[in-house]
Each structure stands twice: as C-alpha cells, then as structure tokens.
Amino acid sequence: MIGMAAMAAGSAVQARRQSKDAKRAAEAGNASRTENFERQGVLQGEAAGIFDESLGIVDPNRQAGKRAGAEVNRNAVSDRAISSSVPGLSAASSSAPSIVGDTMSRVSGETNTESRARGGRSAKITKLGDVLLGNQFELQPNSRRLDDVSSFSRGVANLLPLEVRTAAQNAVKGPSQFGQLLQLGGQALSTGAGLSSPGTGVPAVGSPGSVTPAVDPSLFSF
C-alpha cells in the first residue's frame, strides 16, 4: 500500500512539473515573439523615416525649385560659351576697315542673340533631365539604406521560429528528480511487499521487523 501511494505521489509530482513546464515554455515563447516583434517595429520605423526622407527629396515644391535652378545653370553655361571670343576675331575686326568691322559686329551680335535664344529653349527642355539625374543621385543612398533595413527585417523574421523554440526549451526544467525518486521508491516498496508475502520469510511492510519509510508531505508542495 505504501509503495503504491509513493508511486502515485511521484506521478502527481511529475504531472505537476509537466504542467508547469508547459506553462513556462508557452510564456517564454510568447516573450520571445514579443521581443522579435519589437525589433521588427524598430526596423519598420527606420524604414518609414527613410521613406519620408525620400518623399521630401521629390516634393513638388522642391522639384519646381530644382527645375528653375537647372534652367538658370543651363543658361549660364550657354552665355559663357557665347561670350567667349573666337580666337583672332577681335583682332581682325579692329584692323579691318570700318564697314567690315561694323558688319562683323552686327553679324556677331545677331549670332549671339540667336545662340542665346536657342540656349534658352534648350535649357527649358534639358532642365527636367538634369533634375531627374540629380534625384537619382540623392535617392541612391536612401535606396541602399532601405535594402539594408529590408535584409535585417527578413533576417529577424527568419530567426523567429528558432528563437521561440530555443526559449521554450530553455524554460523547461524537465522531469522532477524527487518525483522519480518517489516512483522508484514506490516500485521498490511494492516489490518488497510482494517478496514479503506469506511463505517468503520476509517481514511484511509495517510488520514487526520491517522498516516503514517516512514521507514528508511538504515535499509534494512544488
């Protein structure tokens, strides 16, 4: 009887340990998920900041200012090219007769005027390409940063199952040694009781000459 009670107590201790292990494993897994989701939230916030910064680069008002600036720069380049004297032209006009010099000046002025007009029209056409090219250069660093954040985010997501499984395994304490001792002791007592049956010559448990093990009830309160 004592052996059966000890085995039953050992089984109860083991069942209680298993229940607590299951609860600890679930709590550890949930905590690991929460931590993983928090890291994902940080990465998502960083990605949102980069995206907002990129939107600022292509803001319509900013783009309008860039187009105006690009047109001014194009016209300035055109004006510098037109204003550059053709080698020998000034010297030739100064040494030529007045009528030739006047004609050369008039033709030069008309040519410069036409060249500036063409340069202005070209600037209006090409300014958009200048702005788009500038946007690409400005957006490239943000694009690389977004790629990095996306890679980190995928890595964190891929680690989630492993992190949850590892956290759950580390939280489990495993079978109770005390419960195992109770079970083994109960088996031993039951075996001893069988051996002490009439005709074996072995004192029965609880009979004179036998030893009855004492079990402290406080050992079951965990």
PyMOL commands that set and color helices and strands:
alter all, ss='L'
color gray80, all
select helices_A, chain A and resi 2-57+60-83+89-95+98-171+177-195+217-220
alter helices_A, ss='H'
color red, helices_A
deselect
rebuild
show_as cartoon
